[in-house]
Amino acid sequence: MEDIYQFFKELKPNNNREWFQNNKERFLYAKDVFEDFIQKIIIEISKFDPTISGVQVKESVFRIYRDVRFSHDKTPYKTHFGAFIVKGGKTNPRGGYYVHIEPGNSLLAGGIWNPSPALLKALRQDIYENAEEYLDIVENPELKRYYIYDDEKLAKVPTQFPSNLPISEWLKNKRFTLAAYFSDDLFKGEDAVEKIAELLKLLYPLNRFLNHTVDEGSQKFSL
């Protein structure tokens, strides 16, 4: 893993095609290391989340090339590796598990990041109807010990829901994701795979809850 971190440390101030091409072999080696790492994590996640069994590395790992068409930042390469581990591959609307390796900004995350309007509506409805179950999940002290919730919210509770209930604040969410930032040392340790799997396991109850909604409306949500 040290080779991955060193590669990105050098790429950040040299984010251009010439430098990248001159260091292409280093990139390919780092990519192989990361993909092997993700394969091991997939195997561990499958032990507690059976929907991950059979997920392929290639359908989980994001490309290093940035889409600069609508960005003021025209640097061509990402300065991190990322993988979203979910049934059906990284573009699937289901909730899954995200691993991000970047010098000084490594993190784990999970849930549903960018639901379609139809899915967002359905998620809010199911959360409202199953408020006690949802609050038990997101207020779990062990989960809150590591993870923070996405703060992208509406200014007000949607009009179809009461605004004075314990669940009301959650119905303002535009995303249903959690993230936890860790020292790079976590990802470099000999027992990194096992430790990361245990941390991702904390996200399983949330993903299970969210994916029940996705599966119930699979025809509408482009599964």
N, C-alpha and C positions, 0 to 999 in steps of 0.2 A: 504493500500500500504506500510505502514511502515514495516509490517511483511515481505514483499518481500525483501525490501532493507536490513533489518537486517539479513535475512537468507543468502543472497549472501555475505554480509560483513563477515560473519562467515565462509561461505563455501570457500572463496578465499584462506585463509591460511590453510584450512583443506580439501583440495580437494583430498579425498581418499574415498574408498568404505566403510571403517569402520565408519568414521564420518557420511557419508551420510546415511547409514543404521540406525545409532543411532538417526538421525534427520529426518527420513523418513516422519513422521507425519507432521512435520513443512513444509517440502517440498510440501506435498500433499495439505496442507492448502494454502500455497502461490500459488501453481499452480491453485487452484480453484479460488482464488481472481483474479489472472491475467486473467484467461479465462472469468470470469464474466466481467471484465474490457474491454476485447476485444469484447465481445458480445455487450456491450453498444456502443463501437466505431463503430462497423459494422453497427448498426442501424443508427447512426448519419451520417456515410459516405453515406449510401444508400439514404439519403435525397437529396444529390447533385450528386451522381454517381449511376444511376439506375442499372448498371451492378453488383453492390455489393449486391443488394437485394438477399437474399437467401443464401449468403455465410455462411458456417458453421465455428464455432470456431475451431473444431477439425481439419479441413483441412487447417487452417491458422497458428496455433501455432507450433513452432518448438520444437523438443524434447530437453531435457536437456543433454542427453548423447552425448558426443563428439565422432566423428569418428577419432580414433588415429592411424589408419593403416599406414598413410603416413606422420605422424607428429612427429617432434622431441619432442613436448610437449605431454607427455603421461597422463596428468591429465584427469580423466574420465568424468568430468562434466563441462558444460559451467557455467560461473558465471553471467549469465543474462537470462532473458526471452525475446523471440522475436516472433513476429507474422507478416506474410506477408499476407495482406488482398487483395485478387484478385479473380475474377471470375474463377472457376475451381480449386481453391486450390493453395497452395504455390509453387508447382512445375510447374504451368502453365507458359508459356512464356510471357503472357500478362504483361503490366505495372500495378502496384498496389501500395499499401500503407504499409509501414513497421513501426512497433512500437517496440522499443528496450528499456528495462528497466534494468539498470545496475548501481550500485552505482558509482557516479562520471562520468558516461559515457552514460547517457540516451539520446536517440535521436529519431528523426522521419526521414523517408526517403521515396522515391518513385521512380517510373520509372521502367526501365528494366535493371537489373544488369548484366546478363551474357547471352546475346543473342547468339544463334547458328550462325555459319558463314552465313547461308542462310538468317536468319532474320537480322543480322547485315548489310549485303549487301542491303537488301530491305529497312531498316530504313535509311541508308545513301542516297539511291536514292530518297526516299520520302522527306527527309529533303532538299535535293538539289532542287527538283522540287517545293517544297512549302516553300522556304527559308524565305519569308517575314512572313508567318504565324508562322513558327517555331521561328524566332527571336523575334517576338512579345511576344511569350509565355515565352521563357527563359530569356528575358531581362526585364521582368516585375519587376519594382522596389520593389513591395511588396514581390514577390517571393525571390528576391535577398537580401532582408532585413534579411531573416532567413536562407535561404538554400545556400549551396555551391555545386558546380558541381564536379562530379567524374573526377579526373585528369588523369585517365588511357587512354593514347592516343598513336596513332602512331606518329612516328617522322615526317612523311611527310603526306600531303594530298594524298589520294589514286589517282593513276595516271589517272583514268577515269574522275576526276573532276578538274575544274580550281582551282588554288591555290591562286588567287588574289581577291576573292570575300568576302563580309562580312560573308557569311555562311561557307567559306572554313575551318576555324579552327574547327568548329563543326563536320565536316566530318571526322576528325581524331579520333573522340571518339571511344573507344572500348566498352564503356558502356554508357547508357543514364539514369543516376541516379542522384538524388540530396539528400543531407542529411543536417539536422539541429540538432545541439547539444543544449540541454537545461539543466538547473538546475534540480536536482531531485525533487525540490519543485513543479515544474509544474505538475508532475505526482501524487503528493500527495494531491493536493488541492481538495477541495470539488467540484469545477467546472472543474476538470481535463478533463473529457470526452468532455465537450463542447469546451474548449479551444483547446484541441488536434484536435478535428474534424475541427475546423476553420483553424488550421495550415495545416492539411492534405488537406483541400479544395483547398489550393493554388496549390497543385500538380495535381488537376483534369485536367486542360487544357493540361498539358504535357502528362498525361496518355491517355487522349482521342485522342490526336494526334498520339502517338505511337501505340495505340491499333487499330487504323484504319489500319495501316500497317499490324499488326498481323492478323487482321480479313480478310483482303484482300487475304492473303496468308495462310489461316488456314490449308489447306491440306499439305502445305510444312513445317509448323512450329509445327506440332504435337499437335494441340489443342484437 
